[in-house]
Amino acid sequence: PTLPGSQCASAVRELTAVPTCLLVDANNVRGATAFRLTTGALVDLAEAWAHSNGLRGRVHLVWDHGCKPDALTSRGLEHGFAGPRQSADDMIAAQVPLLLKGGERVCVVTTDRELIFRAKHAAASNGAGRGALRLLGTRKFVAMLRHGREAAECAQEEASGGEALEGEHALRRFALAQRASRWHERRRRKHARKSGAAPFAERTWQRVLLAERLRRAIRTREGGVANSGDPTAEALLTDVRLDARQRSSLLRFAAAVGEDGEAAAEEALAPPPLTSRPRRPTRRARRAAVVAEKSEPAGSSQPHRLATPRERGEWVRERQLESLERWLSHAGDVAQGLGAP
């Protein structure tokens, strides 16, 4: 989204003329760009924009999902994570009346009609004066973030998504490899804009992983311990917006990541080659497998030695969650790349 520079400058002046607190529905902003704008790129752009316009500490990025509800401060930005039981809309709707009672002017950045209605209702029920609540569209907000920056620099950030969330690219490659692309998706990627970023159909399970990875990266970057007192990766599966199919996709990604984290993902996330249906093992091969199984030590914990299918399923699930925990913990290794102060 682009706007003339005069309109962007005028909108920024209106926001900075009176002390204003911005509540940003982060995933709604990314959706306005067809998810071309990755999580890391949005954080980098928002940090630079808040710093250059004197809004440090007044921009709140509210994210859906996460292992638990959390509020973090990082380089002039306030990050709120809704957790597995509520949405970012619920957090924003709860914060609007509290800020209005404190005498703050509030600007809600969203195009969600339900959230807009809830924000207006909260302002009216609290007797807020005229102009105390402002609404800002997501496309206009993205244009304001890009205003004053070189087009090439913005395009590079959108294409790379920031150094902090390297796993986001692996996540997208995995999602694209799980099904054949439809003709309109291939056409959009072929005729992608000069920014180098193509539209991406992001699923809920992907946002669940990205939110938790971002939360751990911010906590680690600010000197905390990423997993101190936090739930394990299994808590991500309790998110109320995940159905059985979404949970299955999340666990398949965990299995693809494997024991070596990002290194194993490079091979595992590649699209599988087109081959014919595998043939049934011959009688000789099945007999050799039985002999090899009997020759293993009795204490082996291999899944085929477990008694019931349920035990084998639990064994596989534990390995998947361990791999997912390692992938999430890598957020601390790259937390230093989250933008520039």
N, C-alpha and C positions, 0 to 999 in steps of 0.2 A: 504493500500500500504506500502511495506517495501523495503528498499534498504540496501546494506551493509554499515556498519558504516563508512568505508573509503570514499565511494562515497558521503555520506551525509556531512562528515567533509570537503571534498574537495570543495563541492558546497558552503558551508557556508564561507569558506576562500575566494572563488572567489567573493562572494557578499560583504564581509567586507574589502577586500583589497583596494577597491576604494569606496568612499562614494556613495552609491546607494540608490535610492528611489524605494521601491517596491509597485506596484499597483496591488492589489489582487482582482480578480473577485471572491467574497466570495461564492456566490451560485454555481459557477462553480467548486470551490474547494470541496464544500460539495457534489456536484453531482458525483465527482470522487470516493467517498466512498459509492455510492448508498444511499446517505443521511443517512448513519449510524452516521456520524458526525453531531451532532445537532448544532444549532446556538450558544448556550452557550458554548459548548465544543470547537468550533472553536475559539471563542473569548478568552477563557482561555488558549488554547495552543499557540495562536499567541502572547498573552501578555507575557507568560513565555519565549517563544523562542526569542522575540525581546529583552527582558531584559537580557537574558543570553548571547546574541551574540552582544551586543552593538548597536542594531538597534532601540532603542527607538526614536520615532518621525519620523522614516523613513519607517514604514510599514503602508500602507493605505488599509484598508478593505473597499471595495466599494460594497454596497448592493443595490439590486433592491428594488423598491417600497418605501413605506412610505407615510405619509400624505402630505409631502412637501419636496422639496430638502433641504438637511441639511448637515452640516459638523461639526463633534464633535471630541474633543480630550479627550481621557480617558486612563490613566495609560500607557503612552508611545505609544498608538495606535491612528491612525487617522481613523475615521469612516466617510464614505460618503454615503448618502442615496439619491438615484436617484429621488424619488418622483413619483407621479402617471403618469407623462407625458413623461418620458424618461426612459432609461434602464441604468444599471451599465456600459454596454459597451459604451454608449454615453459619460458618465462621464469620463471613462478612456481614450477614444479616444480624448477627449477635453483637458485632463490634460497632455498627453504625449508631445505635442509640447511646452506647457508652461514650463514644467520642463526642456526640452532639451535646450530651449532658455536661461534658467538660468544657464546652464553649468552643470546640474545634469546628472548623469548616471541613466537611468531608466530601471527597470526590470518589465515586465508585466507578471503576473502569471495567465495563462489561457490556455485552450485547444480549445477555440472558434476560428474557422478558420476565421470568418468574423472579429472578433476583432484583431486577429493577422495581417490580411491584412491591417486594418485601422491603426494599430500602426506602421507598417512598412512604409506605405504611408506617415504618419505624420512625421516620422523620415527622410525619403528621401526628402520630400518637404521642410523641414527646414534645409537641408544641414548638418545633424548631422554626426559626424565622425564615423569611424568604431568602434564598440564596445560601442557606446553611448546608444544603445537600446539592451537589452537582453530579451530573452523569456525563461520562465520557466514553465514546465508542472505542472499540478495540482497534479498528483499522486506523483511526485518527491517532490513537496512542502509539501504535507502531510507527506511524509517520513522524511523530514527534521524537521518538527515540532515535530515528535515523537522521533527523534534521541536524544540520551542522557537521555531519561527518561525511567523509569521502565515500562515494558510492562503491568504489572498489573495496574499501575497508569493510563496509557493511556486508557486501556480497561475500567476502572471504569469511567473515564471522558466521554468516548464515550457512555457508557450505560446510565449514569445519565444525561448527557447533561448539567451539571452545575446547581447550585442552583438558578441562577438568572432567568431562564426562566422556572419556574415550569409549566406554562401554555402550554408549547410546548408538554409535555406528554399528557395533557388533549386534546390538539388539535389532536394528533395522534390517541388517543383512539377513539375520535369522528369520525375521517375519516375512521378508520378501521371498525367501527360499522355501517357505512352507506351502506355497500354492502358486499355481501358474498365474501370471499377470493377465488381467483382462485387457481388451484391445484399447479401451480409452485410457487405461493407466500407462500402457506402452506408448501411446501417442503423446500423453502429457510429459512423460520423461524425455521423449525424443525432442519435443519442442519446448523444453524447459526454458525458463527465463535466463537471461545472461548472468543472474546471480549464481548459477551453478547448483541451485538447490531445487529439487523436483518435489511436487506435492507428495504427501505420504499419508496413507490411511492408518493412523495410529490407533491401536486397540487399547482397551481398558487395562489389560494385564501389563502392557508395556508402560503405561503411565504409573501403575503401581510400583514397578521396579525402579523407574527413573526417579520418582519422588523419594523413595527410601534411599537410593544411592546419593541423591543430592543432599538429603538431610544429613547423612553420615559424613559427606564431604565437607559441608559447612561446619559441622560440629568439630571435626578434626582440624580444619583450617583455623578455627578460632581458639585452638589450644586445648580442646576437650578430648575425651576418649570417645571414639565413634560408637562403641557398643557398651558403654558403662551404664548399667541398669536398663538397657533397652531390651525389648523382646527379640527373640531370634527370628530368623527368616520365615519360620513356619507361621508367624503371626500375619504375614502378608496374605496367606491363603484364607484368612478369616474376613477379608474385606467384603463388605455387604454388596458391592457392585460387581463382584466376580461370580459368574456361574460356573457350572462344572466344566464347560468347554474352555472357558478362559483359564481356569486353574490348571487344566491339562496342558494348555499351551505354555503356561508359566513353568510348569515342571519339565516340559520338553526342552525349553531353553536352558534350564538348570542342568539337564543331562548333557546338552550339547556343549555347554561351557566346560564341563569336565574338571579334572583335578588340577590342571595347569592354568586355570583362569583364562585370561585374554589370549594366551598363546594357543591353547587348545581350541578356542573358539574360532580362530582364523580358518582352521581346517574343517571343524565341525559345522560351521555356518555356511560353507560353500554349497551351492545347489547340488543335489545328488545327480550323478550322471544317468542318462536315460538308458536303462538296461531292460532286458526281458525279465519276466517273472522268475525268481529263483526256483530251481528244480528241487524236488524232495530229495533229501539225502538218501544215498543208496544203502542197501542192507549192510554192506561192509563198513560204511562210514558210521552208521548207527551202532554197530557192534563195537567199533573202535572207541566211540564215545562212552559206551557203557564200561569198557575195560579201563579207560582213563579215569572215569568217575570212581570206580572201585579202588583204584590205586592211590587216590588222594588220602591224606591223613584224616583221621576221624574227627579232629577238631576244626576242620576247615569251615570257614564261614561263607563259602560260595553260595549263591542263591539257589543253584540246582540241588544242593544238599539239604535245603530246608524242607520241612515236612509237608507243609500245606501251601497252596497258592497264596493264602492270606499272609503267611510269614514271608514268602518271597516278595510279595508286593510291598510289605513294610520295609524289607531290606532295601529294595530299590528306592523307595521314597526317602529313606534316611540318607542314602548316598546323594540323591538329587538335592535335598535341603542342605547338605554339607557343601556341595559345589556352589549352590546359590549363596550361602553365607560367605564363602571365600570371594565370590564375585562382588558382593556388596562391600566386603571389607577392603577391596582394592580402591574404594573411593578415597580412603585416606592417603594412598600413595600418590594420587594425582590432584589432591585438594589444593596444592599450591598454584595450580594453573588456572584457578577460577578468577579470571579477570585481573585487572590492575587496580591498585588502590587509587 
